[in-house]
Structures are given as C-alpha cells and as structure tokens.
Amino acid sequence: MRAVVFSRYGDESVLELTRRPSPEPADGEILIEVRAAGVNPVDWKHREGAVRSDRPFPLGMGWDVAGVVRTTVPGGPAIGEAVYGMLPLPYGGAYQELAVLPISAVAPKPVRLSYAEAAAVPLAALTAWQALEAAGTKAGLRVLVHAGAGGVGHFAVQFARHLGAHVTATASARNLDFLRRLGVDEAVDRMHTGLSAADPFDVVLDTVGGPVQQASWRLLRPGGTLITLPEPLDEAHRLPGINARRVIVTPDGETLHRIGTLIDSGVVHVEVQAVLPLEEAAEAHRISAEGRVRGKLALSL
Ligand SMILES: NC(=O)c1ccc[n+]([C@@H]2O[C@H](COP(=O)([O-])OP(=O)(O)OC[C@H]3O[C@@H](n4cnc5c(N)ncnc54)[C@H](OP(=O)(O)O)[C@@H]3O)[C@@H](O)[C@H]2O)c1
C-alpha cells in the first residue's frame, strides 16, 4: 500500500511517500481502506520528535481516518460501511491506504460529510468534547475558548453553545465573523482582547499555551476551571482556588457517534480550510505548523 512514513525525526523533508506492507488487524481491530486522513498539530510534533512512540522506524503518520471497512470483527461495522475514527496515541498510521483501528475507536461516518470532512473531525472534536466534559461545562456557565477558529476551538465553541453555555472565543480579526457564524456570544480579537478579571469565566479552554495559559488563570472566577491542551500546567503561574488540569485526548467511538449525530442534524459545522492530496503531506504539515489554519486540514487518498 502507499503510505507516508518517516525514518528519522526532523522537518517536513523527512516525510516519505513509499510502499509499505498492509497492517494486520489484531484482536478487536478492524481494517479500514482510508479515503482521507485528518491533519493535526500533533502530527508534525510527532515528526519533530516531541511526541515519540516506542516502535522502530519507519513510523506511520497521523491519527484521523475516514474510509471504508475492509475487515471486521463480531459486533463491528459491516464490511463496506463508511466509518471514521481516531487511532490511539502515540502510534500514528493514518496517512496510508489501509489503517487498523480498535473497534471501540470508530463510528459511522456522518452522512452529510465527505470523507475529507469526516477525517477532519475525530481527534480535534474528541479533544474539545473531553476538555469541556472535564471542566463540567453546562448550561449557564461562562466559557472562554482560546483560538476558537482552530481545529479544536471551532468544535469546542459549538459544543459549548449546544450545552447552553455562554461562549466567548478569541481569534485574529479575520476570523471574528467566522466565530459569530459558529454561534459564539462574544468574538474577541486576540490582539486587543480587553479580557479582564472584571467579568470572570467559569471555564477557560487554553488551546495555545505559553502566555495565553499564563493569562488565563486571572480570567477565572474562584472555583473556576482551566483546561490546557498543548502543554503541561505552568505551576509557577497557578492561582489558589482555581481548578486546573491538562486533558490528553483518547479515542472514543461512542462519543464520535454522538458527535456524528450532531453534525448530521446540522448542529455542528465542520470547517475544512483545505484538502491536499496524500503526496502533499509535507505541505500540509508546513501550513499546520504556521498556526493559522481555520478549522482543519485533510489529506485525500
Ligand atoms: N492534549 C491533547 O490531547 C491535544 C489534542 C488536540 C490538540 N492539542 C494541542 O492544542 C493546540 C491546538 O490544536 P488545534 O488542532 O486546535 O490547532 P490549530 O487548528 O492549528 O490552531 C490554529 C488556530 O489557532 C489560532 N491561534 C494561533 N495563535 C493564537 C493565539 N496566540 N491566540 C489565539 N488563537 C491563536 C489561529 O487563529 P487566528 O489565525 O485567528 O489567530 C488558528 O485558527 C495544539 O498545540 C495541539 O497540539 C492537544
């Protein structure tokens, strides 16, 4: 099968489109003919060596797939069924013609989405869902989502609105209308935030890290919750009385099924900035690493 792999950590040039043996499903796993793979920042972080697995090179790339079931297990989807899912971290293997996934990690592909749009969903949407859940997000809470126009952010704002929260999100000026179309209550220019402790939040979702995480503590009310995604909590800036934790996404087919229902019913929009052919995986990494993607990138096979 055709596969994008890499045999040393480094920049985009280490990615290689080559032929590899087809993966063999283990117990509880199904084989999927991949029609599209999602691109996430963790992909290039893995390529750079910031996220490592204990397997030998060459290593597979990517965690999000949408495709067609080729082999299945009892209780699994039918052969030929269209599905989407997320491979377990840290073992990539989505940028390739065939992928194996645990049956617990897949769900039916949302009907209204193309394969490329479906592949854009799993990791980012599950992260948003699990982060909001970890913070106990519910109706009436004031939620701040940093980078609301990004992959995780654009799902988080829509899920939080669906839960009935009051949602504020940050983005650069060019994305403020996009945030409003997603339904956020307040779209804030991240260059001139004006966010202050005067009107504190119950939940802050930090999808950026560094100074954004540091500033987030002071935007929360006592008893509020800070969830960070990109990096561990910076304990030097911890404020007493604030709950805080880092969430690491885990595959979850049942939740993906629920997310798919929200997508098919029109409650949740999936934004895909661009779909590139598998041959242009390196270009997709370059674009993602610039940190300005609106919604998601995907690769078509
Ligand atoms: N812990 C986990 O399990 C987990 C899971 C998923 C992702 N992550 C991490 O979470 C981070 C976000 O992931 P993602 O997929 O959402 O990334 P992404 O899609 O690449 O994020 C791009 C967005 O970030 C916005 N942005 C960039 N710098 C910003 C800033 N300083 N303030 C506010 N917005 C900013 C950009 O909006 P503008 O162009 O409008 O500024 C752009 O729309 C990454 O570091 C990723 O590795 C962690």
The ligand as an SDF file (V2000), in Angstrom:
LIG
                    3D

 48 52  0  0  0  0  0  0  0  0999 V2000
   -3.8050   17.4970   24.7520 N   0  0  0  0  0  0  0  0  0  0  0  0
   -4.3720   16.9930   23.6740 C   0  0  0  0  0  0  0  0  0  0  0  0
   -4.8260   15.8450   23.6770 O   0  0  0  0  0  0  0  0  0  0  0  0
   -4.4760   17.8220   22.4370 C   0  0  0  0  0  0  0  0  0  0  0  0
   -5.3940   17.4640   21.4410 C   0  0  0  0  0  0  0  0  0  0  0  0
   -5.5280   18.2770   20.3260 C   0  0  0  0  0  0  0  0  0  0  0  0
   -4.7230   19.3960   20.1840 C   0  0  0  0  0  0  0  0  0  0  0  0
   -3.8060   19.6810   21.1500 N   0  0  0  0  0  0  0  0  0  0  0  0
   -2.9440   20.8660   21.0110 C   0  0  0  0  0  0  0  0  0  0  0  0
   -3.7790   22.0070   21.1240 O   0  0  0  0  0  0  0  0  0  0  0  0
   -3.2990   23.0290   20.2690 C   0  0  0  0  0  0  0  0  0  0  0  0
   -4.4190   23.4890   19.3450 C   0  0  0  0  0  0  0  0  0  0  0  0
   -4.7340   22.4320   18.4400 O   0  0  0  0  0  0  0  0  0  0  0  0
   -5.5940   22.7470   17.1450 P   0  0  0  0  0  0  0  0  0  0  0  0
   -5.7130   21.5000   16.3780 O   0  0  0  0  0  0  0  0  0  0  0  0
   -6.8280   23.4880   17.5180 O   0  0  0  0  0  0  0  0  0  0  0  0
   -4.5820   23.7530   16.3990 O   0  0  0  0  0  0  0  0  0  0  0  0
   -4.7970   24.5830   15.0810 P   0  0  0  0  0  0  0  0  0  0  0  0
   -6.0390   24.1670   14.3990 O   0  0  0  0  0  0  0  0  0  0  0  0
   -3.5430   24.5110   14.3150 O   0  0  0  0  0  0  0  0  0  0  0  0
   -4.9680   26.0690   15.6220 O   0  0  0  0  0  0  0  0  0  0  0  0
   -4.9190   27.0970   14.6840 C   0  0  0  0  0  0  0  0  0  0  0  0
   -5.6890   28.2880   15.1940 C   0  0  0  0  0  0  0  0  0  0  0  0
   -5.0010   28.8530   16.3060 O   0  0  0  0  0  0  0  0  0  0  0  0
   -5.2870   30.2310   16.3130 C   0  0  0  0  0  0  0  0  0  0  0  0
   -4.2150   30.8990   17.0730 N   0  0  0  0  0  0  0  0  0  0  0  0
   -2.9060   30.8190   16.8230 C   0  0  0  0  0  0  0  0  0  0  0  0
   -2.2350   31.5230   17.7760 N   0  0  0  0  0  0  0  0  0  0  0  0
   -3.1670   32.0360   18.6290 C   0  0  0  0  0  0  0  0  0  0  0  0
   -3.1190   32.8400   19.8010 C   0  0  0  0  0  0  0  0  0  0  0  0
   -1.9570   33.2840   20.2950 N   0  0  0  0  0  0  0  0  0  0  0  0
   -4.2780   33.1530   20.4180 N   0  0  0  0  0  0  0  0  0  0  0  0
   -5.4480   32.7270   19.9330 C   0  0  0  0  0  0  0  0  0  0  0  0
   -5.5540   31.9660   18.8170 N   0  0  0  0  0  0  0  0  0  0  0  0
   -4.4310   31.6210   18.1800 C   0  0  0  0  0  0  0  0  0  0  0  0
   -5.3840   30.6320   14.8640 C   0  0  0  0  0  0  0  0  0  0  0  0
   -6.3980   31.5870   14.7540 O   0  0  0  0  0  0  0  0  0  0  0  0
   -6.0710   33.0190   14.1610 P   0  0  0  0  0  0  0  0  0  0  0  0
   -5.3300   32.7700   12.8700 O   0  0  0  0  0  0  0  0  0  0  0  0
   -7.3950   33.6650   14.0200 O   0  0  0  0  0  0  0  0  0  0  0  0
   -5.1970   33.6590   15.1870 O   0  0  0  0  0  0  0  0  0  0  0  0
   -5.8230   29.3500   14.1600 C   0  0  0  0  0  0  0  0  0  0  0  0
   -7.1750   29.3930   13.7280 O   0  0  0  0  0  0  0  0  0  0  0  0
   -2.0710   22.4490   19.5630 C   0  0  0  0  0  0  0  0  0  0  0  0
   -0.9130   22.8190   20.2820 O   0  0  0  0  0  0  0  0  0  0  0  0
   -2.2840   20.9570   19.6660 C   0  0  0  0  0  0  0  0  0  0  0  0
   -1.0850   20.2190   19.5920 O   0  0  0  0  0  0  0  0  0  0  0  0
   -3.6580   18.9300   22.2620 C   0  0  0  0  0  0  0  0  0  0  0  0
  1  2  1  0
  2  3  2  0
  2  4  1  0
  4  5  1  0
  4 48  2  0
  5  6  2  0
  6  7  1  0
  7  8  2  0
  8  9  1  0
  8 48  1  0
  9 10  1  0
  9 46  1  0
 10 11  1  0
 11 12  1  0
 11 44  1  0
 12 13  1  0
 13 14  1  0
 14 15  2  0
 14 16  1  0
 14 17  1  0
 17 18  1  0
 18 19  2  0
 18 20  1  0
 18 21  1  0
 21 22  1  0
 22 23  1  0
 23 24  1  0
 23 42  1  0
 24 25  1  0
 25 26  1  0
 25 36  1  0
 26 27  1  0
 26 35  1  0
 27 28  2  0
 28 29  1  0
 29 30  1  0
 29 35  2  0
 30 31  1  0
 30 32  2  0
 32 33  1  0
 33 34  2  0
 34 35  1  0
 36 37  1  0
 36 42  1  0
 37 38  1  0
 38 39  2  0
 38 40  1  0
 38 41  1  0
 42 43  1  0
 44 45  1  0
 44 46  1  0
 46 47  1  0
M  CHG  2   8   1  16  -1
M  END
$$$$
